[in-house]
Amino acid sequence: MAFADLLEQVGSTGRFQVLHVTLLSIPILMMASHNLLQNFVALVPPHHCSAHTNLSWFQLSPEETLQISVPLDPAGRPQRCQRYVTPQWHLLNYNGSSAEEGSDGVLQECMDGWSYNLTVMTSTIISDWDLVCDLRSLKEMAQTVYMGGVLAGALIFGSLSDRFGRRNLLLISYLLMAVSGTCTAFSSTFSLFCLFRFGCGMALSGLVLNSFSLIVEWIPTRVRTVTGTMTGYCYTVGQLILAAVAYFIRDWRWLTLAVSLPFYAFFLFSWWFHESSRWLALKNKPEEAVEVLKSVARFNGRQEEGEKIDVKMLQESMKKEMSNVQGSYSVLDLFRTPKMRIMTICLSVVWLSTSFAYYGLAMDLQKFGVDIYLIQVIFGAVDIPAKVVITVCMSYVGRRPSQSGALVIAGITILINILVPYDKQTIRTCLAVVGKGCLAASFNCCYLYSGELYPTILRQNGMGWVSMMARVGAMVAPMVLLTGDHVPWLPGLIYGGAPILSGIAAIFLPETLDQATIASPQKERLEGMILQDTQLNLLKQAS
């Protein structure tokens, strides 16, 4: 008997599994709200230097005050970061003509702060802390700090969940997200904002890792694909929820609080969750594992079958899995043999560039010149058909051409967008939507393809490594936007070039369609080579 047989005995798709997966999927709806929150809380409103303070003595209209205080840029808009040293009174007589050359037209930085047009959002971290002009790079730094928290959380919570259990770490993640999000909403300084956003990023990783572990470890293999697809769509729907919530809550503090408070409720009902009986058995806690299985059997109305399970039966069913976890394999084994080395490098490039370009597009919605709430809905909705199309392509065309094609098409659309004039908003938006959809499809392909490529004994290390590369790409993506201050077309070139190069790298990966995922001859040879190399190294160390 295998552990899957025990799961069938207690009801593998019964009431418990349905409720369990549903309750674990609900918080996933709110994941996008924190991942993409920066689009709204760090929205850059139209702004210009505040007028000279001494002008308050004169009875001037706001338009006249602005006219004599702030020069116009080449587009005819008030300059964002400069104003006249002294009021240009003669401009009122010349009906808005440019200032005469000379000392009267000398410019200075914004000495009295900035004035903001807060029609889209009533307040943002940009307007509250004046993160403009010389401080504009801090906006991108905030998102990089958040993604750094996601990376740190993956490293910390990944190891802790294997040691202390999925349920316990999920409880901590919910509470950390709730508390960090609440503190973020009440942050008094930008430094505190970044600190608490880092905490939100860590919590997000813990939430993702442990939610999916609990989902997968309580359902049979035959329904994992369907369940995984459904939970993946929860994140997609979450992007639409964020747009709706942000549309009705225009203050960044209240918006942050609104997407954080639900995690207190998630923390409360998550106490009902059962720990993975498979994890309990692997951690030499067979008595607890048996009790959990019996509890699930009672919930599913199969109490008699559940009472038949005992410690001896559990240990017999876990023999195979226990033998698989024996032996120590590290990340270094991913680079030990030439074939494994090439495969890991290619997958690393694919994951890094996919995440890099995805967040490069998804975190810079203002550049399209379209209503930010509408573009958020469009960007979220495009993931639905994109994932359907890539699933069909992977099943009939193959994993390798699907992965490579999605990346190359995404890169080409981003590069074409560089050539489209800024005033062609519809064309620019359509190209960006296609690119973002292809990158979402690439993400979908990455998870399945990588899991099939790595042999069983190294799959956990391999998936952890490529996931880390994806988070590195997400961290770097916001900082690339800063290059646009010097060369406007450079960010688009980088965001478009990276997927094309990674699409070419994907060509060097082996195809896995219609091949056995675990026991293919190629993988058996690969595992044998790794085991042989490991044994030789141990012998050398012993001698």
C-alpha positions in Angstrom: 0.0 0.0 0.0 1.2 3.5 -0.9 0.3 6.7 0.9 -2.0 7.6 -2.0 -4.1 4.5 -1.1 -4.5 5.8 2.5 -5.7 9.1 1.1 -8.2 7.2 -1.0 -9.3 5.3 2.1 -10.2 8.4 4.1 -11.8 10.1 1.1 -9.4 11.7 -1.3 -11.9 14.1 -2.9 -14.5 14.3 -0.1 -16.0 17.3 1.8 -12.7 17.9 3.7 -10.7 18.3 0.5 -13.3 20.6 -1.1 -13.5 22.8 2.0 -9.7 22.6 2.6 -8.8 23.7 -0.9 -11.4 26.4 -1.0 -10.3 28.0 2.3 -6.7 27.9 1.2 -7.5 29.5 -2.2 -9.4 32.5 -0.8 -6.3 34.2 0.5 -4.6 33.7 -2.8 -7.2 36.1 -4.2 -5.5 38.8 -2.2 -1.9 38.0 -3.1 -2.0 40.2 -6.3 -3.3 43.0 -4.1 0.1 43.2 -2.3 2.2 42.2 -5.3 0.8 45.0 -7.5 -0.2 47.4 -4.8 2.6 49.8 -5.7 0.8 50.6 -9.0 -1.7 52.6 -6.9 0.0 53.6 -3.6 3.0 54.9 -5.5 1.1 56.5 -8.4 2.9 59.6 -9.5 0.4 62.4 -9.8 0.9 65.4 -12.1 2.9 68.0 -10.1 4.9 71.2 -10.3 6.9 73.4 -8.0 4.8 75.3 -5.4 4.6 79.1 -6.1 6.6 81.6 -4.1 5.2 82.1 -0.7 5.2 85.9 -0.9 2.6 85.8 -3.7 -0.1 85.1 -1.2 -0.3 88.9 -0.6 -1.5 89.5 -4.2 -4.9 88.7 -5.4 -4.0 86.4 -8.3 -5.9 83.4 -9.7 -4.2 80.0 -9.4 -3.5 80.1 -13.2 -1.8 83.5 -12.9 0.2 82.4 -9.9 1.4 79.3 -11.8 2.2 81.3 -14.9 4.6 83.7 -13.2 6.2 81.1 -11.0 6.8 78.0 -13.1 8.1 77.7 -16.7 6.6 75.4 -19.2 8.3 72.3 -20.6 8.5 71.5 -24.4 5.1 69.8 -24.2 3.5 73.0 -22.8 3.1 71.6 -19.3 4.4 73.2 -16.1 7.9 71.9 -15.4 8.0 69.4 -12.6 11.3 70.2 -10.9 12.1 73.9 -11.5 10.6 77.3 -11.0 11.7 80.9 -11.5 13.9 82.4 -8.9 11.7 85.5 -8.8 8.1 85.9 -10.1 8.0 86.8 -13.8 5.4 89.6 -13.6 5.9 90.6 -17.2 4.4 87.3 -18.3 1.0 88.5 -17.3 1.4 91.5 -19.7 2.7 89.2 -22.6 -0.3 86.9 -22.2 1.7 83.8 -21.3 4.7 84.2 -23.6 8.1 82.8 -22.6 10.3 84.7 -20.2 12.8 87.1 -21.7 16.4 85.9 -21.6 18.4 87.3 -18.8 18.5 87.2 -15.0 14.7 87.4 -14.7 14.5 83.9 -16.4 16.9 82.2 -14.0 15.5 78.9 -12.7 15.9 77.1 -9.3 14.8 73.9 -7.7 11.5 73.6 -5.9 12.4 75.5 -2.7 8.8 75.5 -1.2 7.8 72.0 -2.1 5.4 70.7 -4.8 1.8 71.1 -5.8 0.0 67.9 -6.8 -3.0 67.2 -9.0 -4.7 64.5 -6.9 -7.7 63.7 -9.1 -6.9 60.0 -9.6 -5.7 59.2 -6.1 -6.4 61.6 -3.2 -3.0 60.7 -1.7 0.0 58.5 -2.5 3.4 57.9 -1.0 4.7 60.2 -3.7 2.6 63.2 -2.7 3.0 62.5 1.1 6.8 62.3 1.1 7.6 64.3 -2.1 9.3 61.3 -3.9 9.8 63.3 -7.0 12.6 65.0 -8.9 15.9 64.1 -7.1 14.0 61.5 -5.0 12.1 59.9 -7.8 14.3 56.8 -7.7 12.9 55.9 -4.3 9.7 54.8 -5.8 11.4 52.0 -7.7 13.5 51.2 -4.6 10.4 50.6 -2.6 9.3 47.9 -5.0 12.8 46.4 -5.1 12.7 46.2 -1.3 9.4 44.5 -1.4 10.7 41.9 -3.9 13.7 41.5 -1.7 11.3 40.5 1.1 9.7 38.0 -1.2 13.2 36.5 -1.9 14.1 36.4 1.8 10.8 34.9 2.7 11.3 32.1 0.2 14.7 31.3 1.7 13.5 31.5 5.3 10.0 30.1 5.2 11.0 27.3 2.7 13.4 25.8 5.2 11.3 26.5 8.3 8.2 24.8 6.8 10.2 21.6 6.2 11.3 21.7 9.9 8.2 23.0 11.7 5.3 22.1 9.4 3.3 23.7 6.7 0.3 24.7 8.9 2.4 26.5 11.6 4.3 28.5 9.0 1.1 29.4 7.2 -0.4 30.7 10.4 2.7 32.9 10.9 2.6 34.1 7.3 -1.1 35.2 7.6 -0.4 37.1 10.8 2.8 38.6 9.5 1.0 39.8 6.4 -1.8 41.3 8.4 0.4 43.1 10.9 3.0 44.3 8.3 0.2 45.5 6.0 -1.4 47.4 8.9 1.9 49.0 9.9 2.5 49.9 6.3 -0.7 51.8 6.2 0.2 53.8 9.3 3.9 54.4 8.4 5.0 57.9 9.2 8.2 57.8 7.1 9.3 56.3 3.9 11.9 54.2 5.7 9.2 52.6 7.8 7.1 52.1 4.7 9.9 50.1 3.1 10.6 48.1 6.3 7.0 47.0 6.6 6.6 46.3 2.9 9.7 44.0 3.2 7.7 42.2 5.9 4.7 41.9 3.5 7.0 40.4 0.9 8.3 37.8 3.3 4.8 36.9 4.3 3.7 36.5 0.7 6.4 33.9 0.1 5.4 32.0 3.2 1.8 32.1 2.1 2.5 30.8 -1.4 4.9 28.0 -0.4 2.8 26.6 2.4 -0.6 27.1 0.8 0.3 25.1 -2.3 2.1 22.5 -0.1 -1.0 21.9 1.9 -3.2 21.8 -1.2 -1.0 19.3 -3.0 -0.4 17.1 -0.1 -4.1 16.5 0.7 -5.4 15.8 -2.8 -4.8 12.8 -5.1 -2.5 13.0 -8.1 -5.3 12.7 -10.6 -6.9 16.0 -9.6 -3.7 18.0 -8.9 -3.5 19.5 -12.4 -7.1 20.8 -12.3 -6.7 22.0 -8.7 -3.4 23.8 -9.5 -5.0 25.5 -12.5 -8.0 26.7 -10.4 -5.7 28.1 -7.7 -3.6 29.8 -10.4 -6.7 31.5 -11.7 -7.4 32.8 -8.1 -4.3 35.0 -8.5 -5.6 36.2 -11.9 -9.0 37.1 -10.4 -7.1 38.9 -7.6 -5.7 41.4 -10.1 -9.3 42.3 -11.0 -10.2 42.6 -7.3 -7.3 45.0 -6.8 -8.5 47.3 -9.6 -12.0 47.3 -8.1 -10.9 48.0 -4.5 -8.4 50.7 -5.7 -11.2 52.4 -7.8 -13.4 52.9 -4.7 -10.6 53.6 -2.2 -8.4 56.5 -3.5 -6.3 57.1 -0.4 -3.1 55.0 -0.3 -3.3 54.4 3.5 -6.9 53.2 3.5 -6.2 51.1 0.3 -3.3 49.4 2.0 -5.4 48.8 5.1 -8.2 47.4 3.0 -6.1 44.7 1.4 -4.4 43.8 4.7 -7.3 43.5 7.1 -8.7 40.3 5.5 -5.5 38.5 6.5 -6.6 38.7 10.2 -9.7 36.7 9.2 -7.6 34.3 7.2 -5.4 33.9 10.3 -8.4 33.0 12.5 -10.0 30.4 10.2 -6.7 28.9 9.3 -6.5 27.3 12.8 -9.0 24.8 11.4 -6.4 23.6 8.8 -5.0 20.1 9.3 -1.3 19.6 9.1 -0.1 17.5 6.2 -0.1 13.8 7.4 2.5 13.0 4.8 4.9 15.6 6.4 4.1 14.3 9.9 5.0 10.8 8.8 8.2 11.9 7.2 9.2 13.7 10.4 8.8 10.6 12.5 5.4 11.6 14.0 3.3 8.6 13.0 0.8 8.9 15.8 -0.1 12.4 15.0 -0.3 11.5 11.3 -2.7 8.7 12.0 -4.9 11.0 14.2 -5.1 13.6 11.4 -6.1 10.9 8.8 -8.8 9.6 11.1 -10.1 13.2 11.6 -10.3 13.6 7.8 -12.1 10.3 7.5 -14.7 11.4 10.0 -15.2 14.7 8.2 -15.7 12.8 4.9 -18.2 10.4 6.5 -15.8 7.5 6.3 -15.2 6.9 10.0 -15.1 3.1 9.7 -12.4 3.1 7.0 -10.4 5.7 9.0 -10.5 3.5 12.2 -8.7 0.8 10.3 -5.6 2.9 9.9 -2.8 2.4 12.4 0.8 3.4 12.8 2.1 0.1 11.2 -0.1 0.6 8.1 1.1 4.2 7.8 4.8 3.2 8.1 4.3 0.5 5.4 2.7 3.0 3.1 5.5 5.5 3.6 8.4 3.2 3.0 8.9 4.3 -0.6 8.7 8.0 0.2 11.0 7.5 3.2 13.6 5.9 1.0 13.4 8.8 -1.4 14.2 11.4 1.2 17.2 9.5 2.5 20.5 10.9 1.2 21.6 14.5 1.0 21.4 16.5 -2.2 22.2 20.2 -2.5 21.9 23.0 -5.0 25.5 22.1 -6.1 24.1 18.9 -7.6 22.2 21.0 -10.1 25.6 21.9 -11.7 27.5 18.7 -11.2 27.1 17.0 -14.6 27.4 18.8 -18.0 23.8 18.1 -19.1 22.4 19.1 -15.7 24.5 22.3 -15.8 23.3 23.4 -19.2 19.7 22.6 -18.3 19.9 24.6 -15.0 21.5 27.6 -16.6 18.9 27.7 -19.4 16.0 27.3 -16.9 17.6 30.0 -14.7 17.7 32.4 -17.7 14.1 31.6 -18.7 12.7 32.2 -15.1 14.8 35.3 -14.5 13.8 37.0 -17.8 10.1 36.0 -17.5 9.8 37.5 -14.1 12.0 40.5 -15.0 9.9 41.5 -18.1 6.6 40.6 -16.4 7.1 43.0 -13.5 8.7 45.5 -15.8 5.4 45.7 -17.7 3.0 45.1 -14.8 4.6 47.7 -12.4 4.7 50.7 -14.9 1.0 51.2 -15.9 1.2 55.0 -16.1 3.4 55.0 -19.1 0.6 53.8 -21.4 -1.4 57.0 -20.9 -4.6 55.1 -20.3 -6.9 55.1 -17.2 -4.8 53.2 -14.6 -7.9 51.3 -13.3 -8.9 50.2 -16.8 -5.4 49.1 -17.7 -5.1 47.1 -14.5 -8.4 45.2 -15.4 -7.1 44.6 -18.9 -3.7 43.4 -17.7 -5.4 41.0 -15.2 -8.0 39.7 -17.6 -5.5 38.8 -20.4 -4.0 36.2 -18.1 -7.1 34.0 -18.5 -7.0 33.4 -22.3 -3.2 33.4 -22.2 -3.1 30.5 -19.7 -5.7 28.5 -21.7 -3.8 29.0 -25.0 -0.4 28.0 -23.5 -2.0 24.9 -21.9 -3.3 23.8 -25.3 0.0 24.5 -27.0 2.0 22.6 -24.3 -0.3 19.6 -24.8 -0.2 19.5 -28.6 2.8 21.4 -29.8 5.2 20.6 -27.0 6.8 22.3 -23.9 9.9 23.6 -25.5 8.4 25.4 -28.5 5.6 26.8 -26.3 8.1 28.1 -23.7 10.4 29.6 -26.4 7.6 31.0 -28.5 5.9 32.7 -25.6 9.1 34.5 -24.6 10.1 35.5 -28.1 6.6 36.9 -29.0 6.6 38.8 -25.7 10.0 40.3 -26.4 9.1 41.3 -30.0 5.9 43.1 -28.9 7.8 45.0 -26.2 10.5 46.1 -28.7 7.8 47.2 -31.3 6.3 49.3 -28.6 9.5 51.4 -28.5 8.8 52.5 -32.1 5.1 53.5 -31.5 4.6 57.2 -30.8 3.5 58.0 -27.3 0.2 59.6 -28.5 -0.9 56.3 -30.1 -2.2 55.0 -26.8 -4.5 52.3 -28.2 -1.7 50.6 -30.2 0.8 50.9 -27.3 -1.7 49.4 -24.9 -2.7 46.5 -27.2 1.0 45.6 -27.8 1.7 45.8 -24.0 -1.4 43.5 -23.3 -0.2 40.9 -25.8 3.3 41.0 -24.3 2.0 40.7 -20.7 -0.2 37.8 -21.7 2.7 36.0 -23.3 4.8 36.5 -20.2 1.9 35.2 -18.0 1.7 32.2 -20.3 5.5 31.7 -20.0 5.1 31.6 -16.2 2.5 28.9 -16.5 4.8 26.9 -18.8 7.8 27.4 -16.5 6.2 25.6 -13.6 5.2 22.5 -15.5 8.3 22.3 -17.7 10.8 22.7 -14.9 9.1 20.2 -12.8 9.2 17.6 -15.6 12.8 18.4 -16.5 14.4 17.9 -13.0 14.8 14.3 -11.8 12.9 13.3 -8.7 15.8 13.4 -6.3 16.7 17.0 -7.3 13.2 18.4 -8.2 12.8 20.3 -4.9 16.3 21.9 -5.1 15.8 22.7 -8.8 12.4 24.3 -8.3 13.8 26.3 -5.4 16.7 27.5 -7.4 14.7 28.7 -10.5 12.1 30.3 -8.2 14.9 32.3 -6.6 16.1 33.4 -10.0 12.6 34.6 -10.8 12.6 36.7 -7.6 16.0 38.2 -8.5 14.5 39.2 -11.8 11.5 40.8 -10.1 13.9 42.8 -7.8 16.0 44.1 -10.7 13.0 45.1 -12.9 12.0 48.3 -11.1 15.5 49.7 -11.1 15.8 49.4 -14.9 13.1 52.0 -15.2 15.6 54.6 -13.9 17.7 54.2 -17.0 14.8 55.9 -18.9 15.7 59.2 -17.3 18.9 59.3 -19.4 17.9 57.2 -22.5 14.0 57.0 -22.8 14.0 53.9 -25.1 16.6 51.9 -23.0 14.1 50.3 -20.5 12.0 49.0 -23.4 15.0 47.6 -25.1 16.2 45.8 -22.0 12.7 44.5 -21.2 12.2 43.3 -24.7 15.6 41.9 -25.3 15.8 39.7 -22.2 12.8 37.5 -23.2 14.1 37.1 -26.7 17.5 35.9 -25.5 15.9 33.6 -22.9 13.6 32.2 -25.6 16.6 31.3 -27.6 18.2 29.7 -24.5 15.0 27.6 -24.1 15.7 25.9 -27.4 18.6 24.0 -25.8 16.2 22.4 -23.3 15.0 18.8 -23.9 11.4 18.2 -24.8 9.3 16.4 -22.2 5.9 16.0 -24.0 4.7 12.4 -24.1 7.7 11.3 -22.0 7.5 9.7 -18.6 8.0 12.5 -16.1 9.8 10.6 -13.4 11.2 7.4 -14.8 12.3 8.2 -18.3 15.6 6.5 -19.4 17.3 9.9 -19.9 16.5 10.9 -16.3 17.5 7.5 -14.9 20.9 8.0 -16.6 21.1 11.5 -15.3 20.3 10.5 -11.8 22.8 7.7 -12.0 25.5 10.1 -13.1 24.7 12.4 -10.2 24.7 9.6 -7.7 28.0 8.3 -9.1 29.6 11.7 -8.9 28.3 12.1 -5.3 29.7 8.8 -4.3 33.1 9.5 -5.8 33.3 12.9 -4.0 32.4 11.2 -0.7 35.2 8.6 -1.3 37.7 11.3 -2.0 36.7 13.2 1.1 37.0 10.0 3.2 40.5 9.3 1.8 
